[in-house]
Amino acid sequence: MQKINKPSVQSMLLQMRFNDQLLSTGTGFVSPSATGPLLITNRHNVTGRRQDNNKPLSATGGIPNEVVIFHNVKGQLGSWQSKIEPLYFDPENEEKRWFEHPVLGGTADFVALPLTQLDDVELYPYDPARPGEDMLIGPAETVSVIGFPFGITAGGNLPVWATGFIASESVVDYDDLPIQLIDCRSRQGQSGSPVLAYRSGGMIAMADGSSAAFDGPVSKLIGIYSGRINAESDIGIVWKTSAILELVNSI
């Protein structure tokens, strides 16, 4: 019997809400840290505002004060339950619960939110300190954005795999920020998705110039997807795993 691929249970559907009012959907994933499990997602998801001009993303003008996370149920693969995490300690004073990058701050479009509602939840984290096999990842190599475009699922609460290609040199930072570009037809709702180089097995080129044989799937976390460079382009922005690790290690 064919099994569900692990990355399909590592991406989680998010709903950003003001109280009970749904404002937007997105994607997130879990990372371990010294202080406990963290939800990693885009900053614009939790602020409810555009990164470039700070205007509200929702047509209602609403700003979220909570995020609904659809977690895997402990011991019941293929079942999900929703948990609500508040985004603020004190909404009136805008005392936020999430953490931003220790150097880039709000410039970086990703955050870490400590998870507190974990009863009967099974976590399948990505560890940015151990992102995966050291495969050769260069221009034109395939990658997948694993998330929930327009809030849709691929059955149950399993994500959609949107596959594209690396579009910039991995050793170079785009716009002097820890960003990798990809060419992928991705859309709203995929913000916060893990971006993965996933190979089904066989002979795989490694970063050191060698090749290695694998008898099963291997993967490497490239980073977190945060949108396109503009509305007319399929060139997408991926904040690198190394920058996520810097955030996680700062908490």
C-alpha positions in Angstrom: 0.0 0.0 0.0 1.4 3.4 -1.0 2.1 5.7 1.9 1.5 9.4 2.3 4.7 11.4 1.7 5.9 13.0 5.0 6.0 16.6 3.6 2.3 16.3 3.0 1.7 16.2 6.7 4.3 18.8 7.5 2.5 21.7 5.9 -0.4 23.0 7.9 -3.4 25.1 6.7 -3.8 28.4 8.6 -6.8 30.7 8.9 -6.1 34.2 10.1 -9.1 35.6 11.9 -10.2 38.6 13.9 -12.1 36.9 16.7 -14.4 34.6 14.7 -14.2 36.5 11.4 -12.1 34.8 8.7 -9.8 37.3 7.0 -7.3 35.2 5.0 -5.7 31.8 4.7 -2.1 30.7 4.5 0.3 28.0 5.2 2.8 27.2 8.0 5.1 24.5 9.4 6.7 23.6 12.7 10.3 24.0 13.8 11.8 22.8 17.0 13.6 25.2 19.2 15.3 25.4 22.6 12.1 26.9 24.1 9.6 24.5 22.4 7.9 24.0 19.1 7.4 27.1 16.9 5.0 27.8 14.0 6.9 29.2 11.1 4.9 31.3 8.7 5.1 34.7 6.9 5.1 37.9 8.8 2.4 39.3 6.5 0.1 36.4 7.5 0.2 37.4 11.2 0.3 41.2 10.8 -2.5 41.1 8.1 -0.6 43.8 6.3 1.4 44.1 3.1 5.2 44.1 3.6 5.8 46.9 1.1 3.3 49.5 2.2 1.7 48.2 5.5 -1.8 48.4 4.1 -4.3 45.7 5.3 -4.4 42.6 3.1 -8.1 41.9 3.8 -10.7 43.7 1.8 -12.5 44.2 5.1 -9.6 46.2 6.5 -9.5 43.8 9.4 -6.3 42.8 11.2 -6.0 39.3 12.7 -5.8 38.7 16.4 -5.7 34.9 16.2 -4.6 32.1 13.9 -6.4 28.8 13.5 -4.0 26.0 12.8 -5.1 22.6 11.4 -2.9 20.1 13.2 -2.5 16.4 12.7 -4.3 14.4 15.3 -2.0 12.4 17.5 -1.9 8.7 16.5 -4.5 9.2 13.7 -2.7 10.0 10.5 -5.2 11.4 8.0 -7.2 13.2 10.7 -6.9 16.9 11.7 -8.1 19.2 14.4 -8.1 22.9 14.6 -6.3 24.8 17.4 -6.5 28.6 18.0 -3.3 30.5 18.9 -3.6 34.1 19.9 -1.3 36.5 18.1 -1.1 39.0 20.9 -0.5 39.0 24.6 -2.4 42.2 24.9 -4.2 43.2 21.7 -5.0 46.7 22.9 -1.3 47.5 23.3 -0.4 45.3 20.2 2.0 43.2 22.4 2.7 40.5 19.8 3.5 36.9 20.7 5.5 36.2 17.5 9.3 36.6 17.1 11.0 38.3 14.2 14.5 37.9 12.8 17.1 39.1 15.3 18.8 41.4 12.7 16.4 41.9 9.9 13.4 42.4 12.1 10.2 43.3 10.2 12.1 43.4 6.9 12.1 39.6 6.9 8.8 38.2 5.8 8.8 35.3 8.2 8.2 34.9 11.9 8.1 32.2 14.6 5.1 31.9 16.9 5.4 29.7 20.0 2.8 26.9 20.0 0.8 26.4 23.2 -2.3 24.5 22.2 -0.9 21.0 21.6 -3.2 18.6 23.3 -3.7 15.4 21.2 -1.5 17.0 18.4 1.1 15.1 16.4 3.9 17.4 15.2 6.0 16.7 12.1 8.6 19.4 12.2 11.2 20.7 9.8 14.5 21.3 11.6 16.3 24.2 9.9 19.6 23.0 11.6 19.2 19.7 9.6 17.5 20.7 6.4 18.1 17.4 4.6 20.5 15.8 2.3 23.2 18.0 0.8 22.0 17.8 -2.7 23.1 20.0 -5.5 20.5 22.8 -5.7 21.2 25.2 -8.6 19.3 27.1 -11.4 16.7 24.9 -13.2 16.6 22.3 -10.4 13.1 21.4 -9.4 11.5 22.5 -6.1 8.0 22.2 -4.7 6.0 24.8 -2.8 3.8 22.7 -0.5 0.8 24.6 0.7 -2.8 25.7 0.3 -3.4 28.0 -2.7 -6.6 30.0 -2.2 -7.1 27.9 1.0 -7.9 24.7 -1.0 -6.7 21.3 0.0 -5.8 18.2 -2.0 -8.1 16.0 0.1 -8.7 16.1 3.8 -6.3 18.8 5.0 -3.4 17.7 2.8 -1.6 20.4 0.9 -1.1 21.0 -2.8 2.4 20.4 -4.3 3.1 23.2 -6.7 6.4 22.4 -8.5 8.7 24.9 -10.2 12.4 25.6 -10.6 15.2 27.4 -8.9 15.6 30.7 -10.7 18.7 32.2 -9.1 22.1 31.1 -8.0 21.8 29.6 -4.5 25.0 31.0 -3.2 23.9 34.6 -4.1 21.4 36.6 -2.1 18.7 38.4 -4.0 18.3 42.1 -3.2 21.1 41.8 -0.5 18.7 39.7 1.6 18.8 36.0 2.4 16.4 35.2 -0.5 16.4 32.6 -3.2 14.2 33.1 -6.3 12.1 30.4 -7.8 10.0 30.1 -11.0 6.7 28.6 -9.9 3.0 29.3 -10.6 2.1 29.9 -6.9 -0.7 32.0 -5.6 -2.2 33.5 -2.4 -2.7 31.0 0.4 0.7 29.5 -0.3 2.3 32.2 1.7 4.3 30.5 4.5 4.7 27.2 2.6 7.9 25.2 3.0 9.9 25.1 -0.3 11.4 21.7 -0.7 13.8 20.0 -3.1 12.3 16.5 -3.2 13.6 13.5 -5.0 12.0 10.1 -5.2 15.4 8.3 -5.0 18.0 6.8 -7.3 21.2 8.5 -8.3 21.3 12.1 -7.1 23.9 14.8 -7.7 25.4 16.1 -4.4 26.7 19.6 -3.6 30.3 18.4 -3.5 30.2 17.2 -7.1 29.7 13.5 -6.3 26.7 11.4 -6.9 24.9 9.2 -4.3 22.4 6.4 -4.6 19.2 6.5 -2.5 16.7 3.7 -2.2 13.9 6.0 -1.1 12.7 9.6 -1.1 15.2 12.3 0.0 14.6 16.0 0.4 16.1 19.3 1.4 14.4 22.3 2.9 15.2 25.4 0.7 13.3 27.9 2.8 9.9 29.5 3.2 7.8 31.0 0.3 6.5 34.5 0.8 4.9 35.6 -2.5 5.9 36.9 -6.0 8.2 39.7 -6.9 5.1 41.4 -8.5 1.6 40.5 -9.5 2.5 40.0 -13.1 5.3 37.5 -12.5 5.6 33.9 -11.6 9.0 34.6 -10.0 8.6 33.8 -6.3 10.5 34.8 -3.2 11.9 32.2 -0.8 13.6 33.2 2.4 16.5 30.8 2.9 16.6 28.1 5.5 19.8 29.6 7.0 17.8 32.8 7.9 15.0 30.7 9.5 17.7 29.0 11.6 19.0 32.4 12.7 15.5 33.3 13.9 14.9 29.9 15.7 18.3 30.1 17.4 17.6 33.6 18.7 14.5 32.5 20.7 
